[in-house]
């Protein structure tokens, strides 16, 4: 996927969240148990504004960043949609290779473009689920999200106990296989078939949602030692 794909997905999924949230801001979000839909929209809108400032070059040191308070609920959806478009319009003009601060080992605008599309995709799923609509993440974006998770979230963790055989993820609705195992004190992720201590099969959307703790292992097809999968997933927050 490229920046055009990411910004299209950001706008599309942001609009879907705004539509689902309208009139339901007080509803609980089952996948984020401490949040209401208003909290979800406020969080996602704040993330848009933060990364817009970083991407544009306005913010080079996040340590002193102080987000403005979110507006009252009667202005929250409008504030969200304004920030969404500002984020997309800013990022779509920038060269992905332009250096920028990020928390990851990839420090360029391309990381931000991808992260915004992926952040929005998962939180849109949260908002839709809160409205009783279990709608999948778009398959190509979901596969890219699995790649991003394994490249930048799993590798940033000191998770212990994954056996040498590792973990295998297999998409059932299109291209997508990932073999994750320990190597040289870190992680090795190969986009290929491998016989892991545990294997998980599901749609690309469900695999992404599993990694982000939105789906349980019992909602996908699993083989092997489920304790290995649970140990791996327990290292990560819901995001």
N, C-alpha and C positions, 0 to 999 in steps of 0.2 A: 504494500500500500504506500501511496505517496501523500504529500501534503494536501493535494486536492481531495483525495479520498477521505483523509482525516477530517478536513474542515467540512466536507459534505456530511459526514457521519455526526460530527459535533452539532451542526445546525439541526439536522434531522432528529437526533435523539434528544437534544435540548428542547425542541418544540414538542416532542412527545411527552416529556416530563412536565412541561408547563401545562399542556392540555389535561393530563391526568391529575395534576395537583389542583387545578382550579376548582374551587368549591369543596375541597377535601383537605384543607391545610391542617385541620386538627386531628386527622386520622392517624393512628399509629402505623409505624413501618415495621412489619414483622421481621424483616431481614436485618434491621438495625434497631434492636429492641428498646433502646433508650430514646429514640427519636420519634417525633411526629413528622408528617409530610412537610410542615413548615420548616422544621429543623433540617430536613433533607434538602429542600430547595435553598435554604439559606446557606448551608454548607457548600453545596455545589456552586452557587453563585459567588461565594467568597473565593473558592478555588479558581474560578474563571478570572476574577479580578487580580488575584495574586500572580498567576502565571502570565496574564496579559502584561503586567508591569515588568516581570522578568524578561519575557520575550521581546518586548519593545526596547529593552535596555534602560528603562526608567529605574528599575531596581536591580542593583548589582550585588547587594549584601542583604540577604533576608533577615539577618539577626535583628535589625531595628525596625522591621516592618510591623505596622500596627493596623490591622484591618478596621475599616469603619463599621460601626454597628449596622446590622441589617435593618431594613425598614419594618414598619408595622405590617401586619398581615394583609391589610387592604391595599398595600402597594408592593407586596413581595413578588408577585408574579411579574409585574411590569419591570421591577428592578432586576429580576433574574433574566428576563428576555433581553433587556438592554445590555447587561453584562455579557450574556452569551454571544450576542452579535458583535460587541466590541472585541471579544476574545477571538472569534473566528475571523473577523475582518483584519485584525492586527496580525495574527499568525499566518494567514494565507499569503501575505505579501512578503514574508521573510524567507531567506535562503535557509534550508534545513541545516546547512553546515556552519551557519553563523555561530560563533562561540557564545555561550551563555552559561551562567551559574545553573546547576541543578544539583540535587542531592545524590544523584547516581554517578557512576563512572563515565557515563556519556554526557558530555557537557556542551550541548548545542541546541539550536532551536528545534531540530528534528525530534529530539527527545520530548520537548514540550508539546509539539503538534500531536505526536502520537499519544502522549499521556492525557491530553485533554479529551481526545476522542474516546479513549479507553475509560477514563474516569466517568465521563458522561454516560457511556454505554451501561456501565454497571449500576450507576445511580438512577438512570432511567428505568432499568429493570426493577430496582427497589421501589420507585414511585408507582410503576404500573402494578407491581405485586400488591402494594398497599391499597390499590383500587380494585383488587380482585382479578387482575389481568396478568396471567403468567405468560408473557410474550417473550420469545427468545431473542437473544442478541443476534444481530445479523451475522450469518455464518462466517464470511471472510473476515469481518472485524473481530469476531470471537476467536478465530484461529490466530490472528495477529495478537490478540490479547493474551492468549496462552504463551505465545513467544515472548511477549513483553514481560509477563509475570515471571517466567523462568529466567529471563536474562537479567532483570533488574530487581526483582523482589526476592526470589528464592536464593539467588547468588549473594545477596546482601546479608543473609542470615547464617548464623553459626548453628545450624540445626545438627544435632548429633543423632547417631543411631541408625541412619539409613544404611542397610546392608549393601555389600558390594554389588549385588544384582540390581539394586535400585528399584525404580518405579517406572512403569510404562503406561502412557496415556494413548488411547487410540480413538480417533474420531470415526463415527459411523455414518456421517452425512456428507462426506467429502474428504479432500486431502487433509491429513493431519495425524502424525505420530510423533511422540516425544518420549525419549528414554533418558531418565534422570538418575544419576548415580554419583557417588563420591569419587573425587579424583584430585590428587595433589593438594590435599587440605581444603578443597573447595568442592564445586559442583561441576559436573560435565553434563551438558544437555545436547543430545544428538536428535535431529529430526529424522528418526528412522525406527524401524522395528527392533525391539530388544526384549529378551526374556527377563523381566524383573521379578523381584520377590512378590510384587503385587502388580496387577494390571487392571486398568479401568477403561471401559468402553462407554461412549456416549456421544451425543451430538457435540459439535464444536461449542455451541452455546453452553450446554450442560457441563462440559469440561472446564470452561472458563468460570462458570458459576460455582463449581466445586472448589476450584482453587481459591476463590474469593469467599468461601464459606457460605454461599447462598444456597447451594444444593448439598444434601447429605449423600454419603456414599451409597445409602440404600436406595437412592433415586437413580443410580446408574448401574451398569453391569460391572461386577468386580470379580476378580479371580486371585487366589493366593492369600497372602497374609494381610488381612485388613488392618492389623495393628501397625504395620509399616506405613500404610496410608494415613492413618489417624495421627501417628507421631509426626509425619511430615507436615500435614495440614495444621497441626496444633501450633506450629511455630509462627503462623501468620495471623494477623488481625483481619477483621472484616473489611477494613479499608473505607 
